[in-house]
Amino acid sequence: MSVETDRNGKTLSEQSVLGGHAPRTQRIGESLPFDDALHLQAHRWLVDEAYLLDAQDYDAWMARIAEDVHYLMPVRVTTALGAGYSTSPGMAHLDENRYSLSRRVARFATEHAWTEDPPSRLRHYITNVRTFRTDNPNEIIVDSAVLLFRSRGDVREAATVSAGREDLLRRTGTGWELARRTIMVDESVIRMQNLAIFL
């Protein structure tokens, strides 16, 4: 997934108010071979994360989130060929730091979580994983494609969301943490009742 920038060369994360603190690490070189140890670790991390999100084990998921994380899902727009952008400047479905993510997670445990009571049935399908080195030996960039299937209740039709993600994973003393995620959905209009979930 290519990183979109504005006319001044700022990435989507840099353009965001909540992303002002986010790490600026970028990929270097070609993607790593699929049998590379770093790639295998990154792939396993993404699959383990998908199972946590499917199980809605959000406390365990938050334990894998870095303190300076930026979690961004820009609003996609349909533009003419050669326009140079595919997102609406300053607009996002999700624009989160660790504090705002933790507040969303905490709300699930309250009586006010109407959008997830009863909870959705979720399945995250992760594929097309590519891993890139950076100029920091403890940080890697990981591209992936995600397809989310979501079913809730017994009457409403199930919904799906397809997206590409660019993640920055950081190695710590206890494993890898998510330090940045940019989610580029494949539709300009989200056809889901709400976004009270994570991609």
N, C-alpha and C positions, 0 to 999 in steps of 0.2 A: 504494500500500500504506500503510495507516494505521499509525502508530507506536504500539505497545501500551505502556501504562504501568501501574505498580502503584498501590496506594492512595495512595502518597505522591507520585505524579506522576513517579517515576523511570522512564526508558526501560529497555528490556531490556539495552542496552549498559551503562547506569549500574548496573544490578543485578549485573552480572558482576564477578568479582574481576579477571579479565584485562582487562576493559573500563574499569577505573577511570581509566586514563590517556587513554582515547579522546576525540576531539573531540566536543563536544556540539552542534555546528552543526545547526540545523533548517531546514526549508523555509519559505519565505514566499511568499504570493501563489499565483496560479494557475499551472498548468503552462505552459511556454513553447511558442510555436507550433512546428510541426514544421520550418519553414524557418528558425528562429532559428539563428544561428551557434553558440551554446553547445550547443543541442540536437544539432546535426549533429556537433559535436566529441565530445559524450558518446556518441552512438549509434555513431560510428566506433570510439571507444575500447572499447566493449563488444563489438563485432563482432571487432575485432582481438584482444581478450583471449580470446574464444571460440576463435579459431583457434589461439592459443598453447596453451590448455588441451587442445584436441583433439589437437594434435601432441605434448602432454606436454613442451613446452619450458618447464619450470618455472623454469629460471634466468632466462630472458627475462621470465617472468611475475613473478618476485620483484623484478625491476628496476622494475616498475610499482607496487610496493607501498610505501606510506609507512612511515616509521619508527614512527609511533604508531598503526598500523592496529589495528582490532579487527574480527575476522572471526567472526561468530556465527550458529549455526544452532540455535535453541531447539527443545526437544521440544514438539511440538504435542499438545494434549489435546482431547478431545471434552467440551464443557460445555453446560449448559442455556442457552437463549436468555436473554440479559440477565445472564449471570454476570460479564461484564466482563473476562474474560481467555480466552485460547485457548492459552496455553503453560504448562508446568509450572514453577513458580517455582524458580529456581536450577538447572534442568536444561537441558543442551544436548548435541546430538550433536557439535557443533564449537564450541569457545570458544577462540579463538586470538589471539595477538599476533604481531608480526613474528618474534620469536625462535622461537616454537613452530612457525610456518609454515615457517621456514627449516629447522628440524630434520626436519620431515616431508618436505620436498623433498630434503634431504641423504640421508635414509634410502633413497629410491628408487634411489640410485646404489650401494647396498651389496648384499651377498649376503643380507641379511636381509629384503629387500623381497618376501617371498613372495606377498603379496596382489597384487602387480603384476609378477610374473615367471612366465609371459609377461605383457606389459602388456595392459591393457584396450584395446578399440577404443571411442573416445569420439566423441560428436557433441553439441555444445551448440547448442540452438536458442534464439535470443534474440528476443523480440518485446515488444509493448505497452510500448515505451520512452516514459517521460515525464520531463521535466527541469524542475527548479525552482531558482530563484535562492535565495540565502541572504543573511544580513546581512554575509557576507564575500565580496567581489567575486572572490576566487580559489577559492571553494568552491561546488560545486553538488550538489544532491541528485538522484539518478537512480533512478526506479522502473523495473523491468523484470520480465518473466516469462521463466523459463528452463525448458526441457525437456531433460533429459539422457538420451541413449540410451547404454547401456553394454553391450558384449558382450565376453566373455572366454572363451577356450578354444573348443572345438568341440562341447561336449556341453551345457553349461548354457544355459538359456534367457536371452535378453537381458533387461536390466532397464531401467526408466525411472524418473526422478524428476521430478516437476513442482513448481515453487516460484515464489514471488514474491521479489524482492530489492529492498532499499533500499540504495543505495550513496551514499557521500559521496566525490566526486572533488575533488581539490585540484590547482590549477594550479601548476606549478613552472617553473623556468628551462628544463627539458628536456621539458616536456609535462605530462600529467595523471597523478596517482597515486591509487590507491585508499587512502582514509584510514579508511573504515568500511564494512562490509557486514553487513547483517542478512538472513538467508535464512529465509523462512517456507515450509516444505514443505507440500504440500497433503494429506498423509496423516499420521495420528497414529502409524502403524507403517511404518517404512522397509522396503520389501520388496527390499532389495538385500543381497547377501552381506556387504559391508563398505563403509565410507566412506573408502577409501584414494584418494579423488579430491577435486577441488575443484569447487564449483558457482559 
